[in-house]
Amino acid sequence: MRYDYLKPFFFQKTLDHLFSLTLIMILLLLALKAYRVTHQMVEVCARVASVDDLRLDVQYHYAQTGLWPKDLQSIIRSRPAEVAYNAFSGDELSVADGTITILPTISSIKGEAVSLHPAVWGGNTTGPISWVVGPGKPENGRIVQGPDFTTVDQGLIPADWK
């Protein structure tokens, strides 16, 4: 019975290892979940950034006519009509009353929709135009144009884009 004092030490060491492995597994699961959400947020941002040319043409149409374009074919373009709009990964684009809607064709947000709305401050139709992604947060005096077709989770849209 020379080594009886080592039995509690061995048991404690085994518990410490099991506890460490459990913590590592929990942290791994949290990291995987955060990666999935972050990846989807990056996909939304990439799609919004890919329609800069279309946003400029919607603004150009508004500057020329004072009206928001009704559809993609009726936009007064600032570049030749032969130059196509290149959306991210071949996404489908549509315009309705100034709102640009992006329908992803591939990726983890396939089948969802992201809407970009032009927004002006009340009564200042010639003033600066900002763009709102999703339905937008209500702000005093800001008028967000067009219908909202956004179906992606609001948590995937950066807060300063709303």
VOLO-177517 format. One record per residue (C-alpha): z, y, x. Coordinates in steps of 0.001 Angstrom, whole numbers, padded with zeros to 6 digits, always signed. Each point is the difference from the previous one (the first is absolute). Layout:
! residues N
ZYX/...
END
This chain:
! residues 162
+000000+000000+000000/-000690+002174+002865/-002788+001957-001694/+001396+000500-003502/+000195+003744+000550/-003843+000136+000276/-000652-001253-003570/+000736+003350-001721/-002065+001773+002646/-003007-002257-000647/+000300+000476-003766/+000185+003799+000365/-003007+000007+002303/-002019-002020-002535/+000927+002432-002782/-000976+002956+002172/-003433-001517+000650/-000584-000746-003675/+001061+003521-000944/-002351+001460+002643/-002938-002083-001226/+000710+001030-003594/-000004+003684+000975/-003255-000414+001903/-001635-001648-003032/+001190+002762-002330/-001345+002680+002350/-003301-001858+000289/-000382-000130-003789/+000769+003711-000302/-002554+000796+002708/-002690-002058-001762/+000641+001793-003297/-000101+003417+001692/-003244-000939+001768/-001694-000917-003290/+000976+003285-001671/-000917+002055+003068/-003357-001756+000266/-000811+000813-003636/+001049+003635+000519/-002349+000245+002986/-002820-001438-002130/+000562+002675-002656/+000016+002738+002662/-003206-001315+001596/-001784-000027-003328/+001076+003531-000860/-001099+001241+003426/-003398-001685-000339/-001084+002201-002927/+000214+003359+001806/-003746+000634-000439/+000231-000627-003726/+003050+002267-000320/-001879+002789+001762/-002956-000428-002346/+002258+000089-003077/+001457+003272+001312/-003516+001280+000776/-001132-000839-003544/+003025+001847-001397/-000670+003026+002208/-003627+000161-001150/+000506-000572-003730/+003669+000653-000802/+000103-003446-001642/+001147-003361+001310/-002772-002602+000310/-000148-002425-002922/-001302-002984+001983/-001261-001032+003420/-003658+000642-000822/+000483+003570-001227/+001706+001354+003140/-001668+002936+001708/+000049-001286+003551/+000438+001996+003170/-002116-002520+001924/-003281-001803-000711/+000082-002547-002823/-001267-002694+002391/+003323+000123+001858/+002173-002520-001800/+003753+000200-000345/+001581-002611+002259/+003152-001337-001534/+002423-002226+001891/-001264-003624+000169/-002578+000574-002724/+002479+001072-002661/-001384+001155-003327/+000244+003742-000694/-000207+001906-003256/+000552+003584-001113/+001251+001103-003431/+000754+003672-000692/+000665+000670+003675/+002207-003068+000509/-001171-002391+002688/+000894-003631-000679/-000099-002588+002767/-000218-003691-000933/+000708-002196+003056/-002314-003009+000230/+001928-001899+002703/+003560-000090+001430/+003453-000448-001464/-000519+002842-002501/-003293-001408-001330/-000295+000569-003725/+002308+003019+000044/-001154+003629-000312/+000900+003193+001836/-000772+003394-001566/-000303+003334+001804/+000328+003100-002147/-000870+003563+000921/+002894+002335-000722/+000020+003774-000334/+002821+002413-000634/+000012+001250-003586/-002425+002802-000771/-001435+000090+003537/-003265-001869-000444/-001478+001483+003162/+003056-000678+002143/+000652-002864+002335/-000511-003536-001245/+002447-002692+001012/-000409-003702-000651/+002563-002185-001733/-000003-003797+000317/+001177-001830-003094/+001378+001725-003082/+001753+002692+002044/+003443+001471-000335/+000348+002810-002517/+000328+003344+001732/+000390+003346-001641/-003402+001672-000210/-002106-002775+001549/-002843-001304-002135/-001172-003512+000930/-003544-000636-001204/-001526-003131-001478/+001243-003325-001318/+002177-002315+002080/-001194-003573+000561/+002486-000901+002758/+001364-003531-000269/+001460-000496+003505/+003760+000107+000306/+001224+003605+000358/+002081-001079+002993/-003229-000568+001959/-001022+003664-000316/+001569+002318+002586/+002410+002446-001656/-001764+003141+001241/-003283-001144-001615/+001466-000039-003514/
END
